[in-house]
């Protein structure tokens, strides 16, 4: 490892820690009991417990921890911190499904979302519909309460108030594989555009990981 690489990694660690500590400082000023019910969380002695794609995390003024008590990755920390800090005072309306590009202030990140989330899912699971179906079930995905004509449609609870809908059509003789990741329109009241984009990317990574369980079994 070169000195330049070591410096770069140290810089990233420093930025991570600063970002993390900034969020924790803000969380200390939040009345966790007042936001628990609106966010679908559970108040415990350690803090508020919130599930993210079915995995439980504890958020408090002391830090963010997974089920094993370890600090999770920055993407998980960002999503959970923003979800808690942006808790709306009134339950928002807008249960209709919307693409990421149609959400408020998403413009600067639409290309990223298309490439790193939707196209990434389509490319990774092209010709692997069975693996994608398996991965969705491992992640707690369930059929949406609507009729959609496609090869696969699965809903996930990214957060208790932020459901996500995955629509996938595999490649055929005429069309390439395509994936769409949709949010309820009111999601923009619970997370900022960056956090929603991170939630989409996290969905891809966890689907990819879950599909690997099938290959290794």
C-alpha positions, -999 to 999 in steps of 0.1 A, spaced: 0 0 0 15 34 -10 16 64 12 -9 82 -10 -34 54 -6 -29 54 32 -35 91 33 -66 88 11 -81 61 34 -73 82 65 -91 111 49 -121 90 42 -121 77 78 -119 113 91 -148 125 70 -168 95 80 -162 101 117 -170 138 114 -202 132 95 -212 106 120 -205 127 151 -224 157 136 -255 135 132 -252 121 168 -248 156 182 -281 166 164 -298 134 177 -290 144 213 -314 173 209 -343 151 198 -370 138 221 -369 102 210 -402 93 227 -420 120 206 -408 107 173 -409 69 180 -446 64 171 -447 87 140 -416 69 127 -428 34 136 -399 29 160 -397 13 195 -384 32 225 -361 13 247 -336 22 274 -307 24 249 -327 46 225 -351 41 197 -350 9 176 -358 12 139 -358 -15 113 -340 -8 79 -348 -35 53 -358 -58 81 -326 -54 102 -330 -36 135 -308 -8 146 -307 13 178 -303 51 175 -296 74 204 -276 104 214 -247 80 222 -245 65 187 -260 41 162 -256 4 166 -267 -28 148 -282 -59 166 -247 -69 177 -239 -35 192 -215 -25 164 -215 8 145 -229 1 110 -217 15 77 -219 52 69 -248 46 44 -269 30 71 -260 57 96 -270 84 72 -304 69 64 -313 63 101 -300 97 113 -319 116 86 -351 95 91 -350 105 128 -340 141 123 -365 148 95 -395 133 113 -425 154 100 -447 171 126 -478 160 107 -483 127 89 -477 135 52 -501 125 24 -491 110 -9 -494 72 -10 -490 70 -48 -459 55 -62 -434 78 -78 -401 73 -96 -370 88 -80 -368 115 -106 -403 127 -98 -395 133 -61 -387 168 -48 -352 181 -54 -340 148 -68 -326 163 -100 -288 163 -92 -289 126 -83 -312 112 -109 -284 100 -132 -267 84 -102 -300 66 -92 -306 54 -127 -271 40 -132 -261 28 -97 -295 15 -86 -319 6 -114 -294 -3 -141 -272 -20 -116 -301 -43 -105 -310 -50 -141 -275 -59 -151 -267 -80 -121 -299 -101 -123 -302 -103 -161 -312 -139 -168 -313 -146 -131 -350 -141 -122 -350 -171 -98 -320 -156 -79 -337 -122 -77 -369 -138 -64 -350 -157 -38 -331 -126 -27 -363 -106 -24 -378 -132 -1 -347 -134 20 -350 -96 25 -386 -98 35 -401 -86 3 -438 -92 -4 -461 -88 -33 -476 -52 -36 -513 -47 -33 -517 -39 -70 -517 -57 -104 -486 -50 -124 -477 -68 -157 -440 -77 -153 -417 -106 -145 -414 -96 -108 -428 -69 -85 -419 -69 -49 -424 -44 -21 -400 -38 8 -401 -18 40 -369 2 37 -381 20 68 -415 17 86 -428 48 68 -408 44 36 -419 14 15 -400 7 -17 -413 -10 -48 -391 -30 -72 -404 -38 -107 -382 -61 -128 -385 -74 -164 -359 -98 -176 -343 -95 -210 -359 -111 -241 -354 -110 -278 -366 -75 -281 -358 -57 -249 -329 -56 -224 -335 -63 -187 -351 -34 -169 -356 -25 -132 -375 3 -117 -373 13 -80 -402 34 -68 -410 53 -36 -443 65 -22 -444 102 -29 -446 110 8 -411 95 13 -397 129 4 -410 141 38 -391 114 57 -358 114 39 -339 139 18 -330 131 -19 -295 119 -10 -307 95 17 -334 82 -7 -307 75 -33 -286 58 -6 -316 37 3 -320 26 -33 -283 17 -36 -285 -2 -3 -314 -22 -17 -292 -33 -46 -263 -43 -24 -285 -63 -1 -303 -80 -29 -269 -89 -44 -257 -102 -10 -289 -122 -4 -287 -138 -39 -252 -150 -29 -267 -170 -1 -285 -192 -27 -254 -198 -47 -235 -208 -16 -262 -231 -2 
